[in-house]
Amino acid sequence: MSVRRLAIFLLGLCLLCVNFMPEEQQAMNSLVIEADAGKHTINKNIYGHFSEHLGRCIYEGYWVGEDSSIPNVRGIRQDVVEALRKIEIPVLRWPGGCFADDYHWMDGIGPRGDRPTLINTHWGGVTENNHFGTHEFLDLCEQLGCEPYVCGNVGSGSVKEMRDWVEYITFDGTSPMADLRRGNGRNEPWKLKYFGVGNENWGCGGNMRPEFYADVYRRFQTYVRNFSGNRIYKIACGSYGENYEWTEVLMREAASQMHGLSYHYYTVPGGWGNKNSATEFDESDWFETMRLGLKIDDYIAEHSTIMDRYDPEKRVGMIVDEWGAWYLVEPETNPGFLYQQSTLRDALMAGLNLNIFNSHCERVQMANLAQTINVLQSLILTKDENIVLTPTYHVFDMYKVHQDAIMLPVRIQCRDYVFEEEKIPCLNVSASRDDEGKIHVSLCNFDPNKAVKVTCELRGFPPPNLKGHVLTADRINSFNTFKNPNEVKPRKFDAFSLKGSTVTINLPAKSVVVVEISK
Ligand code: AHR
């Protein structure tokens, strides 16, 4: 037998052996975590959220009004505030979305009964009463203990309108806008760090070409002033999906005048014209959702490479200010309200996206899930005085340990999750070290049929104490309802063992697990 033939024979034999080995003996699923390395901080704002005047997000979701029988503080429902405080929401983007470029902030100040109405042309054509405006939003952020991120109107607004909004919110001296604010009951200015100069200006925000928007951005941002010691982090409207041209032009023409450039990516299994049901789906839809969700990793990498050419120091942050899964609306609900349920599939979606943002934390400085309450991939659903926490909420709760921690490089080797002709890696992971020295590893097992045994070697860190949480459920489409709010909820996890500096973790099928390793 020739040497070549012998080599092929031996290789074939090895592959055969691996195939017949019980999974626990296959060294295929392994992680190496450089526990004493790590240079970049996971900005806590990666765990941010987005809330638009859309459907029942603002009204009913946050705002019930001061006279409501639902417990509220100055009109803002307290069960929701309490739930979002628990996950340590760091930043909230408002008022849109597409709504932002149709919103005129002056309509939303002053006595509520005197505020003009407006037609919400993007979302159901309903009449907006403007009862939730600037004061209410900034009050909400104070109650949540999070940073406000305001998105200004470029598409149908004026430079003066945008300039005046910033003066109204942040100026502490005597001026027409500061005096107007005082007249409306707020003496002290607010601090406002994050300001977006338009939203999706390539689409609903004005259908502009990148060259045109770059010039418009340069003009508008000039008048977004730093008043009274307040320093604004200016965010230009960025790209979506694979539109690399927009990023190229914006970086080339305007990088020096921005602090952040936004980016949007929605996971839409079936495509825009043929969306999935949020709850009635099979394994092929599950697989497709994970496959499409994972694409954001390459998209971020590609947009970052373009940004690197103009900004090798990574001064400009990538702000993923809209992301999440987008399905069909729930039956018998207003199609313009985008109300969808959230299942275990969305927990995996949240887990994989957050892992990917963590791993790109050198460039990604903020991310905002669309859209917090009663819209798209929500954390919370409300019905009158009741609320229900979705599987997505629980992932944010489990992952909050990564906020402001140092990202640790992870090398992953794992088997594939194969469905029909296609495959994706069965595992998706990120790791970080917090300021107490604790290490957290978050893992997603996409395979809905098989558990995964994974060895995790911690370089430079002897790991004596382990604890963890797992989120899984009986079915891929299990979800929480008002009647049964605890169908999908995290449980204590202890399916791990320790040998030397290697932890072996048994991940259940279709699960999200976070393990804490401490000295
Ligand atoms: O989140 C729903 C919509 O999706 C937003 O208003 C818009 O920015 C995006 O197209």
Boltz pocket constraint, residues with backbone or C-beta under 6 A from the ligand:
constraints:
  - pocket:
      binder: B
      contacts: [[A, 52], [A, 96], [A, 97], [A, 98], [A, 99], [A, 199], [A, 200], [A, 322], [A, 370], [A, 371], [A, 376]]
      max_distance: 6.0
